[in-house]
Each structure stands twice: as structure tokens, then as C-alpha cells.
Amino acid sequence: MSRRRRRRSGSARPRRGLRWLLRLFLLAVLWLLGVAAWIIYVGNRDQAGPADAVVVLGAAAYDTRPSPVFTERIRHGIDLYERGYAGTIVFTGGYGDGARFSESQVARTYALRAGVPEDAILIETLSRTTWQNLARSRDLLSDHDLQKVIVVSDPLHMARALRLCRRLGIDAVGSPTPSTRFRSFRTQWRFLAREVYFFHRDLVVSPD
């Protein structure tokens, strides 16, 4: 092989390598955009229908007051109950650091003041994560012979919640809150980026 041909062959290899890297990068970008689009799609889909219970996922509470995010979830759960979709509401969420009341206790008080009967409310007070919210709810549902549920959470959180329900064997459909407190582009983008991360993390790491 001549010196000129060797030079051409040697210079072609880096170019082929760069083309493959570019293709892999574009595929990764398309994959991430696809995951993000799926999360948004699921979050804009309300599947509410006849069920045994409404499960409201926990969020922050400030002493006796639910946070704005949690308030939206509680209100939506109460609305589904009042519209006759289910006869029981399950509120989830444990104690924050130094909190006097668990998130679910705060939610129950809110619901009672809104006119929901006490015997229509179930709570669990030990969970700190979405996975724990749902795992503890599964135990409550089993204890009370409740099977099909409507899960309530924020739109961008719904895809992960339903995915975890499938892993836990919970027969669930989603009903995202009709409005969200994550209103600005910055907060919505950060929330979406976090959910994309959790989508991939849950593929390789068991949630806790």
C-alpha cells in the first residue's frame, strides 16, 4: 500500500468514529425526548372511572396546612369522591422532619372539613417516598378488600406513579390534578427532568 493510501485510510478511521459518536448522541437525544413526551402524554390523560378507592399521593405539609402542591391533590381526590367514582379515599404520606402531624393526617383533616365522612377515609402515616406511598396503600387496600383504584398526583408525576403501581401489582388508573402548582417554565422543566431521571433509575435500581 502506498504512503498516500495509508494516510487516507488512517484519516478515515477518526471520521468514521466521529460519525458513530454523533449517531449515538442523536439516538440518545431522541430517546430522552421520547421518554419526556411519554411522561407529558400520561400526565395529560385522565382515566378516572368507577373504582373502589381514590389514592392520593402525599406531598409536603406545613404543620397543620398542606402545601399548595398537596392541596391540589387533596382537592382533586375529594372531587373524584364527591362525583361518585369511589366510596373511599386513601391519603398517603408520613412525617416530615420534626413534624407534629403526618401528611396523611393533615389531608384527612382537610377532607373532614370539606364534608367527607370519616368512615370514607383511610390513611397510612409511615411512607416518605412515592414507592412507599403506594406500597403502604396496597396493604390498606388489601386489608379493606379494595381492588381497583384511581391514583391522584401531579401531571408530570403520574407516569412514574402508574409504573410503580404495576410493579406493586396494584390495579390502578391515573387522574392527574387538573392544575399544578409547578407553573413556571423553570419549575416544570426541573420536574420533568427529574421524572426522566427516575424513569431510567427505576430500570436498574429497585425503588425504596
C-alpha positions as CSV (number, residue, x, y, z in Angstrom):
1,M,0.0,0.0,0.0
2,S,1.3,3.4,-1.0
3,R,2.1,6.1,1.6
4,R,-0.8,8.2,0.3
5,R,-3.3,5.4,0.6
6,R,-2.1,4.7,4.2
7,R,-2.7,8.4,5.0
8,R,-6.2,8.3,3.6
9,S,-7.0,5.1,5.4
10,G,-5.7,6.5,8.7
11,S,-7.6,9.8,8.4
12,A,-10.9,8.0,7.5
13,R,-11.0,6.0,10.8
14,P,-11.3,9.1,13.1
15,R,-14.1,10.4,10.8
16,R,-16.0,7.1,11.0
17,G,-15.6,7.1,14.7
18,L,-16.9,10.7,15.0
19,R,-19.9,9.8,12.8
20,W,-20.8,6.9,15.0
21,L,-20.5,9.1,18.1
22,L,-22.7,11.6,16.5
23,R,-25.3,9.0,15.7
24,L,-25.2,7.6,19.2
25,F,-25.6,11.1,20.6
26,L,-28.6,11.8,18.3
27,L,-30.2,8.5,19.3
28,A,-29.7,9.3,23.0
29,V,-31.3,12.7,22.5
30,L,-34.3,11.2,20.6
31,W,-34.7,8.6,23.3
32,L,-34.8,11.2,26.1
33,L,-37.2,13.3,24.1
34,G,-39.4,10.3,23.6
35,V,-39.4,9.5,27.4
36,A,-40.2,13.1,28.2
37,A,-43.1,13.1,25.6
38,W,-44.5,9.9,27.1
39,I,-44.4,11.4,30.7
40,I,-46.2,14.5,29.4
41,Y,-48.8,12.4,27.5
42,V,-49.6,10.3,30.5
43,G,-49.8,13.4,32.7
44,N,-52.4,14.9,30.4
45,R,-54.6,11.8,30.3
46,D,-57.4,11.5,32.8
47,Q,-58.6,7.8,33.1
48,A,-60.9,8.3,36.1
49,G,-63.8,5.8,36.1
50,P,-65.6,3.6,38.6
51,A,-63.2,2.3,41.2
52,D,-63.1,1.0,44.8
53,A,-60.9,3.8,46.1
54,V,-59.1,7.0,45.3
55,V,-55.4,7.0,46.4
56,V,-54.0,10.5,46.9
57,L,-50.2,10.5,46.9
58,G,-48.5,12.5,49.6
59,A,-46.7,15.8,49.4
60,A,-45.3,18.4,51.8
61,A,-47.3,19.7,54.7
62,Y,-46.5,22.6,57.0
63,D,-47.7,21.6,60.4
64,T,-51.5,21.6,60.0
65,R,-51.5,23.0,56.5
66,P,-51.0,21.1,53.3
67,S,-48.5,22.7,50.8
68,P,-50.0,24.2,47.7
69,V,-49.0,21.1,45.7
70,F,-50.6,18.7,48.3
71,T,-53.7,20.9,48.4
72,E,-54.3,20.4,44.7
73,R,-54.0,16.7,45.1
74,I,-56.3,16.6,48.1
75,R,-59.0,18.7,46.4
76,H,-58.9,16.6,43.3
77,G,-59.2,13.4,45.4
78,I,-62.2,14.9,47.2
79,D,-63.8,15.9,43.9
80,L,-63.5,12.4,42.5
81,Y,-65.1,11.0,45.7
82,E,-67.9,13.6,45.5
83,R,-68.5,12.7,41.9
84,G,-69.1,9.1,42.8
85,Y,-66.1,7.5,41.3
86,A,-65.2,5.7,44.5
87,G,-66.5,5.4,48.0
88,T,-63.2,5.5,49.8
89,I,-60.3,8.0,49.8
90,V,-56.8,6.8,50.8
91,F,-54.4,9.6,51.9
92,T,-50.7,8.8,52.0
93,G,-47.7,10.4,53.5
94,G,-45.7,10.1,56.7
95,Y,-44.0,12.6,59.0
96,G,-41.6,15.2,57.7
97,D,-38.5,16.1,59.8
98,G,-39.8,17.5,63.1
99,A,-43.4,17.5,62.0
100,R,-46.2,17.1,64.6
101,F,-48.6,15.6,62.1
102,S,-48.1,13.3,59.1
103,E,-49.0,14.4,55.6
104,S,-51.9,12.0,55.5
105,Q,-53.3,13.2,58.9
106,V,-53.2,16.8,57.5
107,A,-55.0,15.6,54.4
108,R,-57.7,13.7,56.4
109,T,-58.4,16.9,58.5
110,Y,-58.8,18.9,55.3
111,A,-61.2,16.3,53.9
112,L,-63.2,16.1,57.0
113,R,-63.6,19.9,57.0
114,A,-64.7,19.6,53.4
115,G,-67.5,17.3,54.4
116,V,-66.1,13.8,53.6
117,P,-67.4,11.3,56.2
118,E,-64.7,9.9,58.5
119,D,-65.6,6.3,57.6
120,A,-64.8,7.1,53.9
121,I,-61.2,8.0,54.7
122,L,-58.2,5.7,55.2
123,I,-54.7,6.9,55.9
124,E,-51.1,5.5,56.3
125,T,-48.6,7.5,58.2
126,L,-45.2,5.8,57.6
127,S,-44.3,6.5,54.0
128,R,-41.7,9.0,52.8
129,T,-41.4,8.2,49.0
130,T,-43.7,7.5,46.1
131,W,-42.9,3.9,46.2
132,Q,-43.6,3.7,50.0
133,N,-46.9,5.7,49.5
134,L,-48.1,3.0,47.1
135,A,-46.7,0.0,49.0
136,R,-48.4,1.1,52.2
137,S,-51.6,1.9,50.3
138,R,-51.5,-1.6,48.8
139,D,-51.5,-3.0,52.4
140,L,-54.5,-0.8,53.3
141,L,-56.4,-1.7,50.2
142,S,-55.8,-5.4,50.8
143,D,-57.0,-5.1,54.4
144,H,-60.2,-3.5,53.3
145,D,-60.8,-5.6,50.3
146,L,-60.4,-2.7,47.9
147,Q,-59.0,-3.6,44.5
148,K,-59.3,-1.1,41.7
149,V,-58.0,2.4,42.5
150,I,-57.7,5.9,40.9
151,V,-54.3,7.4,41.7
152,V,-54.1,11.1,42.1
153,S,-50.9,13.1,41.7
154,D,-49.4,16.0,39.7
155,P,-49.5,15.5,35.9
156,L,-45.7,15.1,35.4
157,H,-45.6,12.6,38.3
158,M,-48.4,10.4,37.0
159,A,-46.3,8.2,34.6
160,R,-44.0,7.1,37.4
161,A,-46.8,6.6,39.9
162,L,-48.6,4.2,37.5
163,R,-45.4,2.4,36.6
164,L,-44.8,1.8,40.3
165,C,-48.4,0.6,40.7
166,R,-47.8,-2.0,38.0
167,R,-44.6,-3.2,39.8
168,L,-46.5,-3.5,43.1
169,G,-49.5,-5.3,41.5
170,I,-52.0,-2.5,42.1
171,D,-54.9,-2.3,39.7
172,A,-54.7,1.4,39.0
173,V,-55.7,4.2,36.6
174,G,-54.5,7.8,36.8
175,S,-56.3,11.0,37.3
176,P,-53.8,13.9,37.4
177,T,-54.7,17.1,39.1
178,P,-56.3,19.5,36.6
179,S,-54.0,22.2,37.6
180,T,-50.5,22.2,39.0
181,R,-48.5,24.5,41.3
182,F,-45.5,23.9,39.1
183,R,-46.5,26.7,36.8
184,S,-43.3,28.4,35.7
185,F,-41.3,27.0,32.8
186,R,-38.3,26.6,35.2
187,T,-40.2,24.6,37.8
188,Q,-41.9,22.4,35.2
189,W,-38.7,21.8,33.3
190,R,-36.9,20.7,36.6
191,F,-39.8,18.5,37.5
192,L,-39.8,16.9,34.0
193,A,-36.0,16.4,34.1
194,R,-36.3,14.7,37.5
195,E,-39.0,12.4,36.2
196,V,-36.9,11.4,33.2
197,Y,-34.1,10.6,35.6
198,F,-36.3,8.5,37.8
199,F,-37.6,6.6,34.7
200,H,-34.1,5.4,34.0
201,R,-33.1,4.9,37.6
202,D,-36.1,2.6,38.2
203,L,-35.0,0.4,35.3
204,V,-31.8,-0.6,37.1
205,V,-32.4,0.2,40.8
206,S,-35.3,-1.1,42.9
207,P,-37.2,1.8,44.4
208,D,-37.5,2.1,48.1
